[in-house]
Amino acid sequence: MSGFCDLTLARTAAGSGPEADAAGRELTGRHLDAALAYAARCTATPQGAALLASTANRTAVRDFLGNGSETAWRPHVLAAVLRTAAEWSRDNRQERLSAELLEWLTGPDATLGQEDEQSLLLMAFHQLPVRLRVGLWHTAVEQDGPETVARHLGAEPIVVQGWTPAVEEKFRNTFIAVLDEYAAPACRPFTRILVTASEANHRRAAVTSVSSGLDEHLAECFDCSDALRDLSQLRERNFGPLLAETLIPWGGFRYFSDRSAQASRARTLRQPAPGPVPEPGHGTRPSRGVLLTGRLRTVRNNPVALGALSAGAALIVLGAWLAVPGTEETGEQVAARPQFSDRRYSGTDGPAASTPGPSPETKRDKTPIRKDPPREKPPGPKPSPRPSQSPPPVRTLAVPGADLRWDFDDGRGRVGGTPGGRFVGDARSSGQREGSMEFGGTGYVQSDGPVIDTARNFTVSAWVRLTSKSTFQTVAGQDGTNVSGFFLQYSADDDRWRLAMGHADSVDEDECDALSLAPPAVGRWQLLTAVFDADDDELLLYVDGSLQEMDEHSPAWSAGGPFSVGRGKWEGAPSDRFRGGIDDVRVYDRALAAWEVAALAKARPNA
């Protein structure tokens, strides 16, 4: 059976007789480590993970042809794990589940097909031929090599070598076709504009030059905002996280991170040879339960360790999985071609900006800035280390190592997190996002001194809820003598989120800036992330984990004053004070990679 593809094995395993058993064992063995690793994420104990994976595997085999369609086996069995866990959450088996998953399953945000039936990405994936779904998943999410992908397809490795770009382009074109076909009536005039915007080098200019009504539409229609974000991610070839989060509604990004780390480890480390097999009658044979428990404990503590198991241990675990007692579970099936609706299109009922009041600040002159060629770097210290592009095997979504972390969960009396800071003016505590701060246009928070060197690599992120668009408003900056070393702010002139850095500590110097693709959503929490990569002279702005725009900027000076939240500095005085909510401010002395920024967007409040 080892020469058959996953699809043939699944068809055979769904039947009966000796061939069905053999096909089931082969299919289970191919996907054992992935299913157990995900089940371990979902459960509180190794025994619970073994039972969950075993039950889900039988459910996946039974339901493979139940809805009249076939699909890629790996995401199918992972979805079966989650559906089985959902069944457990409804009775006394819920005690076997992890507290985090149980909270999600019993909360209002749980989606096991109902909401995902209206996901454009899910629709596009299911419209691909089955073989392309298998290839796309195993190359983008699992990051398998040609030999492994060919094994799942039942083909020769030479067949799949070099085909990834063509498959990815096919998926993107299918996504565009689905967008055209299923867009709500109010969205149809903008679908092709969204595609053009995601493809153009200067995407923001392409959007605004084609339609003056797109800004208002994106501010009100979450579907089109999501579509533009997904199109941009597909253009940047971030297929792995997108597919994992789409087909695995809970823990998809963590699953991708674990698999990415395992693939990276497999490429750099040689697998240890299996130990000698004891002769009959020598030593003590471990019981099946003991060996299974030890394996799953390893999975929970270090998911990438699965690849180091010996062949003999894998066979014993495989037998245990197929033999674990338990009732067969049922679960909802994800529809292959759901209807895209305008359920979230708010039209005139969308959130409106609050009535603007008189601004206490003097609006700066924002004449168009000419993008000059990058200046030569002045002599300075050795560049800081570049971030690793391969995600490590993290256990949480929060990115560790922040030099400053203000979570504002302790009220006005103290800045939650480190290092310390002080409140000035009308900043007050709020219960939103498990503790945040509200700024009314006169208050701010600042540190006792500089936090970062603005001439070197850094990242600043903050959750922000804008309540007024009446004037420029700065979320975060670090003071120089005359101006801030950087501005992470709302630009009233552009009606966009903006990241800007000047060439000198002077209001007369030009600024390099990057703007968001869409206007800010008033009254809605959004994650802003500013990344300055001094090594590559790049200024990058992310919104909700997605890259918006990049500009060239060469480091020329360093702002040596305090780090501030809720204001900037202009003409030597505090300016551009913020109106709205701010939470979970983080500062890193390095340029975070794109996957790390995405992880920040997925982190729970105060995680």
N, C-alpha and C positions, 0 to 999 in steps of 0.2 A: 504493500500500500504506500510505501514511501515515495514512489514516483508519481502519485496522483496529486492533482491540484486540490486546494481547499474546497472548491465548489463540488468536485466529484466526491470527495470524502464526506462532505455534509449530506449530499443526496443519498449516498450509500448508508451512512449512519442513521438516517431517518427511517430506513427500512427495518428489516428483521433478518435474523439468521446469523451464521458465523461471519459473513462478510461485513455485516453491519457492526458487529462487535469489533472486528479488526479495524474498520474505518474509524470508528469512534475512538479507539485507543490512539491511532495515528494522529487524528485531528486534535484530540485533547493534548497529546504530547507537544504538538507544535505551538500551542497557545497557552500552555500550562503556566509558565512563569509570569506572563502578562496578566492573566486572569487572577492568579493568586496574589500578585502584587496589588492589583486594584481592590480585590476583596479584603486584603489586609488594611488598606486605607479606610474601608467601609465599616470595619468591625472593631470590637474592643479586645478580642483575644485571638490567639492563633487558631484555637479550635473553632471559633466562630467563623474565621476566614475560610477554613477548610470546608466547613459545612455550606457556607454561602457559595463558594466557588463550585462545589459539587452539584448543589441544587440548581444553580444558574446554568451550568453546563448541560444538564439534562433538559432544562427548559429551553435552552437555545437550540438543541438538536430537534426537539419536538416542534418548536415553533418556526423552524427555518423555512419550511414550505407552507406553513399554516395560513399565511396571508396571500398566497399565490405568487409570491415574488422571491427572488434570491438576491443576496447581497454579500458584501465582504464579511468574512467570518469574524475577524478580530474585533471590529467595532460592534458586531452583532452580539458576541458573547459578553463583551464589556457592558453593553446596554442591558443584557439579561441579568448581569450581576446587580445593577442598580434597580431594575424592576423587581427582582427578588427581594432586595433590601427594603423596597417600598412595601411589599407584602408583609414582611416581618414587622415593620413599624406599626402595623395595625393590630397586633396581638402581643402575647407575652414574649415572643421572640425578639422584641425590640431591645431587650436588655443585652443582646449580643452585638448590637450596632454601636458604632462610635458616637459619642455625644454630639459631635459636630454634624455628622450626617443625619442623625435623628432630629436635631433641631431644624435642619434644612427641610427634611421630608415632612415635618409637621407644621412648617411655616407656610406663609402665603406665596413664597417665591419658588416653590418646588415645581418643576416641569418635567414630566415623564412622557412627553409626546403631545400634550394638549397645546401648549404654547409653541413648542418647537415645530409643530405641524405648519406653522406660518413663518418658519425661518427660510429665507432665500437660500442660504448656504446649504441647508439640509435638502431642500428641493433640488438644487443644482447637483449635489452629490448623488442623490438617488436617480437622477436622470442620466448619469454616466453609465456606459456599459459596465457590467459587473467586473470584468477583468481590469478595467481602468480604475474602478473603485479600490480593488485589492492593491493594485500597484501604487496608487496615489497614497493610500493610507500607510502602507509599509515603507514607502520612501520618505514621506513628509513627516509622519507622526512617529513611527517606530525607528526611522532612520536606518533601516536595514540595507545591507549591501546587495549587489546584483545577484549573488548566489542565493541569498535567503529569499529575496523577492521572487526570483525564478522558481524556487521550490514551492512557494505558495501559489504560483500561477501554473505549475506543471510545465514549465518551459525551460529552455536552455539559457544560461546566464547571458550569452551574447545577444539574446533577443531583447533583454531589458536594459542593456548597457546604453547609456546616453539617451534614453527615451523620456527622462523626467521632465525636461523643458516642454516637450510636446504635450505630455499629459497635463501638466500644470496649465498650459495655454488652453487646452481643451476645456478644463474645468472652469477657467475664468470666462471663456466665451459662453459656456453653458450658464454660468451665473448671470451674465448680461442678458442672455435670452430669457431666463426666468424673470429677471427684473422687468424686462419689456412686457412679458406676457401677463404677469400677475400683479403689476402695480395698480394701486387704487386709482380711480378716475382723477382725483385731485393731484396725484403724483405723476401721471403720465407725461405732462408737458416738460418734466424735468429729468426723466430717466436718461436720455441721451446726453444731457448736459452733465449729469453726474459722471458718466463714463468718460466724457471729454476732460472733465476736471481732474479725474484720477490719473489720466494718461499724460496730461500736459506737464512740461517741466516747471512752468510757473502756474500751478493749478489754481491758485487764488485769482490771478488775473484772468484766467480762462473762464472761471465761473462768473465773475462780476461783469465781464465784457459781453457775455451771451444773454444774460437775463437779469434785469434789475429786481425781479420778484423772487429769485432763488433764496436770497438771504432770509426774507420773511418766512418762506416755506420751510427752510431747514430749521429755523428757530422753533417752528410749531410742529413739524412732522418728525417724530423720532424714527420712523421707518426709513425715510430718505437719509437722515443723518447716519443711521446705522449702515445703510447701503453704501454711502460715500466712504465711510470708514472701512468697510469690508473690501470695497474695490481698491482702495489705497493699499490695504494690507496685501491683497492678492498681487497687485502690481509690484510690491516690494518682496514678493515671494515668501511671505510669512504664512505658508500653508499649514504647517504643523500645529501651532497653537489654535488657529481658527478651526481646523477640522476637529481637533480634540475637544475643544469647548462646545462645538456644535453637536457632535454625536455623543458626547458624554456630559450631560447637563450639570452633574456635580463632580468636582474634582478633575475636570478635563485638563486644565492647565497644569496641575500638579502631576497628573499622569504623563503629560508630554515632557515635563521637566525631568521626571524620573527616567523615562525611556531615553531621553537625550543624553542624560548623564551615563546611563548604562552603555549606550552606543559609543560614546566618547571613550569610556573606560575600555571597552572591547577593542577599540582601534589602537590603543596605546599599550595595553598590558597583555601579556601572553597568559592564556588560561592555564592554571596548574593541572598537572597530569593527575588522573585519578589514582588513589592509593591501591595497593595490592589487594586482591580479593582473597579473603581467608578461606583456607581449605575446609571441607566439611568436617564438623566435629571439633574445630578449633575456635576458641573464643565464644563470646555470647552474642547471639543475634539480637539486635535491638527490635523492640516491638514496633509495629507500624505506627501506632499513635505517638510514641516517643520521637521517632524520626520525623514524622510530619510536623509535630509541635516545634522541634528544633529548627526545621526549615522555615516555618512561618515566622518564628521569632526573628530569624535573620532577615526575612523579607521586611518586617515592620521597622527594624532598626536600620537596615541598609538595603534598599531595594535593588541596588546594582549588584549585590552579592549573589543574585540568582544564577548568573552565568558561571559561577565557580563550582556549582554542584557536580559531583561525579556522575557518570552515566548510571551506575548502580543505584545511587540515591534517587535519581530522577525517575527510574522505573518503579521504585517502591512508592514514591509519592504519587505517581500516575495511577498505580493500582489503588492506592488509598482514596484518591479523588473519585474514581469510578465506583468505589464500593462504600463510600460514606453513607450511612443511612439517613433518611429524611424524605419527607413527602415532596412530590413534584409541585413546583410553584407555577402559578400563572401570572401573567403581567400584560399590560397594555402594549400594543404594537405601534411603532412609529409609522405613520402614513408616509408613503413614498412621494405623493404629489398633492400636498395640501393646498388650500386656497389662501393666497396672500390677501389680507384684508387691510382696511384703513382703521382698525380698531384704536390705534394710538394717534391718529391724525386729529389734531385738536381744532384746526381751523380758527374761527374767531373766538373760540372758547379757550384757547391756549393761554398760558401764563402771560400776563401783561406786566410791563415795567411799572414800577411805582412812580407816582407823580414826582417829577424832578423838582427839587427845591433849589434855592440859591446856593451856589457852590462857594465854600470858603476859600477855594484855591484860585489862583490866577491861571487860566488856561494857557499852556505854553504854545508858542508858535510852532506848528507842525507842518512846515513846508515839505514838499516831497524830497526825499533823501536820495541822492545819486549813489548808486552802489559802486564805490571806487574799488579798484583792484586791491587785493590784500597787501597790507604793508609788510615790510620786512620785519622779522622778529627781532626785538632788541636782545642783546646778550643777557642771559639770566640763568637761573638754576636749571639743572637737568630736568627734562620733562618727567612728569609723574607717570607711573606705569599705566599702560593701556589696559582696559578691562578685558577679562576673558569673554569670548563670544560663546563659549559652551557653558550652559547653565549647570551649576553643581547640583548634587542630589539634596535639595533643600527639603525640609519637612514642613515649612510654613510658607505662606505667600509673601509675608513681609520680608523686605530686603534688609539684612542686617548691616551693621557697620556705619550707621549714620553718625556724623560728627555733631549734629544738633537734631533733637527730636522734641518738638512741642506738640503734645496731643490735646492740651487744653481740657483735660477731663477733671481738673481739680477746682474749677470755678475761678473767680476773679482774684482770689487771695494769693494764688501762686501759679506760675507757669508750669503746667505739667510736663515733665521730661527734663532733659539736660541739653546744654548747660542752662543756667538760670537766666531769667530776663525780668523785665519790669513792665507794668502796664502804665499807660499814659492816656488820660482823657476818658472817653465814654465807652471803652471796651467793656463788655459785660458777658457773663457766662450764659450758655444756652444748653438745653437738654438734647438738641439734635445731634445725631451721630454719636450717641453715648458720651456727650460732652464736647462742646465747641465754643467758639467765641463769636459774638456779634459786634460789629463795628458800625457806628452811626455817622461817620464822616469827620470826626474830630479825634478819635482815639487810635492808639496803635500799641504795639509791643516791640521792645528792642532789647538786644543783648547788652552785656556789659562791655563788650569789645568785639573785634572782628572774629568771624567764625571761619571764613575761607579766604584763600588767596585768589582774587578775581582774575589774576593773570595766568592762572594755572587751571587744570581740569577741575570742574565742580558740577554738582547736580543739586537742584532745589526743587522740591515738590510740595504741593499743598492742595488740600481739598477746599473748594471755594464755592460759595453760593452768592451770586451777584443779585442785588435787589434794585439797582438803579443804573441807568446808562447816561446820566446827565453830564458826566465829565470824566477825564482820565482818572483811573483808580489803580493804585499799585498794591499788589498782593504782598510782594516781598522784594527786598533789595538790601544792599550793603553800602553804607555811607562813604563817600569820598569827602573832600573839602567843599566842593561846589555841586557835584551831582552824585547820584548813586553809581556804583560800579556796574550794576546791571539793574534792569527793571523787568519784573514779571508782573504784568499789569493788563488792565482793560484799556484799549485805545478807543476813545470816543470818536476820533476822526475816522477810524476805519471800521468801527463796530466789530472789533475782533479782539480776541486775546492776543497779547503781544509780548515777545521777549526781545529786549533791546540792550545793547552794550555800546558805549561810546569809545572813541579812539583816544580820548584824554579826559582829564578831570575839568571839563569846561562845557558850558552850555553852547559855546560857539562851534564845537566839534561835531562832525557827522556821527550818526549812530547806525550800526548794523542791526537789523531786526528780522524776526521771523513772526509771521501772523498765523492765526488759526484759519482753517478752511471755512468754518461757519461762524455766524455770530454767537456770542454766549447765550445760553439758555437761562433767562432771568428766572430766579426762584428755584433753580435746580442745582444740586450739588454736582460739581465736575472736578476732576483731578487735573491740575496743571503741573507739568514737569518741564523745567528748564535745564538743558544740558549744554555745557560748554566744553568742547573737546579742543583744548589748546594745542595738542599735538598735531591735529589735522586742521586747525583753524576753522572749526565748524561750530555754529550756533544752532541748536535744534530745539524746537518747541513741540511738546506732546500734549494732547488733550485726551483724557480718559484712556491713556495707554497707547494711543495711536499717533504716529508722527504726522505733524501738520505741515511744517515748512522748515527749510534749512537755509542758512545764510553763511557766507564766509566772514570770519572775523579773526584778525591777528591780535594777540594780546599785546597791549602797549603800556598799561599802567595797572596798578593794584589799589583798590579802595581799602583804606585802613581803618575805617570807622566801624560803628556797631552794625550788626545785622538787624533789620527791622521787618516787622510784619504789620501790614495795614497802612503803610505809607511809603513814599520814596523821598528822594532829596533832589531839589532843583534850585539853582541860583542860590545855593548855600543854606537853604531852609527846608523844613519838612513840607512835602507837597503830595498831591494826588492821593489824598486819604481815601480809604476804602469804605464802601457801604455794603454791608451784607455779612455773611458768615464765613469763617475760616477755621479749618481744623487740620490736625495731623501734619504739621509742617516738618519736613525732613531736609537735612543738608548733608551732602556727601562730598568728600574731597577728591572725587574721581568722576569720570564721565560714565554713567551707568549705560549698560548695553540695552538694546531695545527690549529684550526679553525681561530684563529686570524692571524696566519702566512698566511693562505690561503686568508684571507681578504686583507692583504697587497699586495698580488700578483694581486688581482683584482682591486685595487684602481687606479683611474686615476692619471696622472702626477700632482703633487702638490696638490692632494686632501687632 
